[in-house]
């Protein structure tokens, strides 16, 4: 059981590293070395594992991530203060009113 979890985690890390390498973000030499090391460790536990079949995992894009967290906090604040369940449009209107925008979704 622990072996399966280990292999799953190593495969996931291999995919993430491969995704970073393909997206050209980071030091290519270090990422290539990391891939070789991950492949070696995977093969230590499962010699028949085909590391070439592991798919890359696209790295997340963090554009506006801070606004996303801010939006979630504002939405939760509005929901906490609400006396009844609110529709998405109503939540957006209340957040906009709080931020000073008078009629964002007219």
N, C-alpha and C positions, 0 to 999 in steps of 0.2 A: 504494500500500500504506500509506504513512504517513498519507495522507488518510483512509483507512478507520479506522485506529487513532485518529486525532484525533477524527473524528466519533463513533466509538463511545464514547470517553472523555467527550466533551461531552454526548452523549445520556444517559450514565449520571449525570453530575453534574447535568444538568437534572432527571432523575428523582428523584435524592436530594433536591435542593432543593425540588422540588414535594412530595415526601413530608414534608419538614420543615414546609412551609407548611400542608399539610393536617392535620398532627398538632398544629398550633398550638404548636409549640415553637420559640422564637426570635422575633426581631424581624420582624414581618410586613412592614414597609416595606422593610427591607433585603433580605428574601427575595424580595419582588416585584421589586425592582431587580435582584437577582442573576439571576432568571429572565429578565427582559428582556434583560440583557446576554448570558446564555448563548444565548438564542434568536437574538440578533443575530449572534453569532460563528458559530453553526451555519449561519445563512443566508448568511454571508460565504463559507463553503466549499461549501455546497450550497444554492443559492437555491430549489430545488424541494422541500426537506425540509419535511415537515409536523410542526412542533414540537408541535402540539395532539395528535398521535397518540402522543406519548411518555408512557408510563405512569409513574405515581409509584412510587417505591421507599420502602416503609415504613421509617422509621428504626429502628435496633435499640434494644431495650429492655435496659438494662444492670443490671437488678435482680439482685443477687447475682453480678455478674461476677467480683468478687474471690474469692468462694467457688468459682466455677467453675474459676478458675486454680489455686486451692489444691487442689481436688479432683483436677485433672489431675496436678499435681505429686505428690500423695500416691499416686495410682494408679500413676504411673510408678516411684516409689520402691519400692512393693510389688512391681511386676513385675520390677524390677532385682534385688531380693533373692530372688525366687522361684527355686526349683530346677527348676520345671517350668511349663508353661503353666497359667494359672489361669482359671477361669470368672468371670464378672462377679460372681456372688454371693460367691464366695470372696474376690475383691479387696475388695468392700464390707465383708465381715466382718473382714478384716485391717486395713483402714483404721479401722473402728469400734473395733477392739481397741486400735489404736495411739492413738486419740483418747480412750480411757477408757471407751467404751461396751462393756459386757460381752457382750450378746447382742441386736444390733439387728434381726436377720432371723430370729428364731426361728420 
